[in-house]
Amino acid sequence: MKIDVRTDLVDEQLELAWELYCTAFRHLNALTVQRHLMYRAEFDDVMTDRRIEKWLAYSDDGVLLGLATYTNQLSAWPLISPEYFARRWPAHYADNRIWYCGFVAVPGHEHGVFVKLIEAMYRHAEEQEGVISLDICRHNIEAYRLDRAIATWLRRISNGRVRSETADSQTFMTYETAPAA
């Protein structure tokens, strides 16, 4: 497997990335309150925004297996608060040593692809003693224990140096005015 880092995707690469992304995340829209699948125009904007790196995992024969987004330009990613990171890690923030992973898309859970992408992005931040942030929906925490799995993988590859914590959470409430009996 090979990992390629690009600042923008166009033409055939963009189409292949869109197909992979849709396959990986479409099902989550029925399982989560907050939409996990960007609209095509939003996706295209992210894929052409040079402030956001695109990490692409390819099989040895050139098939796209996974895609992740990663940026240390926190204002480039919609809906996160750079001010939070500036307050929590002022020196890291000032030095652009905080990365946000917008998503890791691996449809079909191709063996080892998710772990290889996570490890590669970790190594990139590790070189600068950085901080990595990402969000995980409750479904992926409950169904796959993804928060614990990522922490375990990162502790393993860092020889125990990684510390993880829940930075924030958001609870979506519903109030049904006429509940079915």
C-alpha positions in Angstrom: 0.0 0.0 0.0 1.1 3.5 -0.8 0.0 6.8 0.8 0.1 9.9 -1.3 -0.5 13.4 0.1 -2.0 16.1 -2.2 -3.1 19.6 -1.7 -5.9 19.4 -4.3 -7.7 16.8 -6.3 -9.1 17.4 -9.8 -10.7 15.5 -12.7 -10.6 11.7 -12.4 -8.9 11.8 -9.0 -11.7 14.0 -7.7 -14.4 11.7 -9.1 -12.8 8.6 -7.6 -12.4 10.3 -4.3 -16.1 11.4 -4.3 -17.2 7.8 -5.1 -15.1 6.4 -2.3 -16.2 9.1 0.2 -19.9 8.5 -0.6 -19.6 4.8 -0.2 -17.8 5.2 3.1 -20.2 7.8 4.7 -23.6 7.6 3.0 -25.0 5.1 5.6 -24.2 7.4 8.5 -26.7 10.0 7.5 -29.5 7.7 8.6 -27.7 6.9 11.9 -26.7 10.3 13.1 -28.3 13.7 13.6 -25.5 15.7 12.1 -25.0 15.1 8.5 -21.8 13.1 7.8 -21.9 13.2 4.1 -20.9 16.6 2.6 -22.9 17.8 -0.4 -21.0 17.5 -3.6 -20.2 21.2 -3.8 -18.9 21.1 -0.2 -16.8 18.1 -1.0 -15.3 19.7 -4.1 -14.5 22.9 -2.1 -12.6 20.8 0.5 -10.8 18.8 -2.2 -9.6 21.9 -4.0 -8.8 23.9 -0.8 -5.0 23.8 -0.8 -4.9 24.5 3.0 -6.4 21.0 3.5 -4.2 18.0 2.7 -5.7 15.0 1.1 -4.1 11.7 2.2 -4.9 9.0 -0.3 -4.2 5.3 0.3 -3.6 3.2 -2.8 -3.2 -0.5 -3.3 0.0 -1.7 -4.9 -1.9 -1.9 -8.2 -3.1 1.7 -7.9 -6.7 1.3 -6.6 -7.8 4.1 -4.3 -8.6 2.4 -0.9 -8.9 5.3 1.5 -9.0 9.0 1.8 -8.4 11.3 4.7 -8.3 15.1 5.2 -5.8 16.8 7.4 -5.0 20.4 8.1 -3.1 22.6 10.5 -4.9 25.7 9.1 -7.8 25.3 11.5 -9.9 28.1 10.0 -10.0 26.0 6.7 -12.3 23.4 8.3 -15.9 24.4 8.7 -17.6 24.2 12.1 -14.5 23.8 14.3 -13.4 26.7 16.6 -9.8 27.7 16.2 -10.3 29.8 19.3 -10.7 26.7 21.4 -7.4 25.3 20.2 -5.7 28.7 20.7 -6.9 28.9 24.3 -6.1 25.2 25.1 -2.6 25.0 23.3 -1.5 28.6 22.7 2.1 27.8 21.8 1.1 24.9 19.5 -1.6 27.1 17.9 0.9 30.0 17.3 3.3 27.5 15.6 0.6 25.8 13.5 1.3 22.5 15.3 -2.4 21.5 15.7 -3.9 19.3 13.1 -7.5 18.6 12.4 -8.5 15.4 10.7 -11.8 16.1 9.0 -12.5 12.5 8.1 -11.0 9.1 7.3 -12.9 7.3 4.6 -12.2 3.6 4.1 -15.2 1.9 2.5 -15.5 -1.8 3.1 -13.0 -1.5 6.0 -10.1 -2.6 3.7 -7.7 -4.5 5.9 -5.1 -2.2 7.5 -5.9 0.9 5.4 -7.5 2.9 8.2 -4.7 2.1 10.6 -2.0 3.1 8.0 -3.7 6.4 7.3 -4.0 7.2 11.0 -0.4 6.2 11.6 0.9 8.3 8.7 -1.0 11.4 9.9 0.2 10.8 13.5 3.9 10.5 12.3 3.5 13.9 10.5 2.3 15.6 13.7 4.7 13.7 15.9 7.7 15.2 14.0 6.6 18.6 15.3 5.4 17.5 18.7 1.9 18.5 17.6 -1.7 17.9 18.7 -4.3 16.1 16.6 -8.0 16.5 16.8 -10.9 14.8 15.2 -14.5 14.1 15.8 -16.2 10.7 16.1 -20.0 10.3 16.0 -21.7 8.4 18.9 -22.6 5.6 16.5 -19.0 4.8 15.7 -18.1 5.0 19.4 -20.9 2.6 20.4 -20.7 0.2 17.4 -16.9 0.1 16.9 -15.4 1.7 20.0 -13.5 3.8 17.5 -12.4 6.3 20.1 -10.7 3.6 22.1 -9.4 1.8 19.0 -7.6 4.9 17.7 -6.2 5.7 21.2 -4.9 2.1 21.4 -3.3 2.3 18.0 -1.7 5.6 18.7 -0.3 4.5 22.0 1.1 1.4 20.4 2.9 3.2 17.6 4.1 6.0 19.9 5.5 3.6 22.5 2.9 4.9 25.0 3.6 8.6 24.6 0.2 9.6 23.3 -2.3 10.9 25.7 -6.0 11.1 24.6 -8.9 12.9 26.0 -12.5 13.8 25.1 -12.2 17.4 24.1 -15.9 18.2 23.9 -19.2 16.5 23.1 -22.5 17.7 21.7 -25.9 16.1 22.5 -28.7 16.5 20.0 -32.1 16.5 21.7 -35.5 15.7 20.3 -38.9 16.5 21.9 -41.7 14.6 20.3 -45.0 16.4 20.8 -47.3 13.5 20.0 -45.4 10.3 20.8 -46.9 7.1 19.3 -48.4 4.8 21.9 
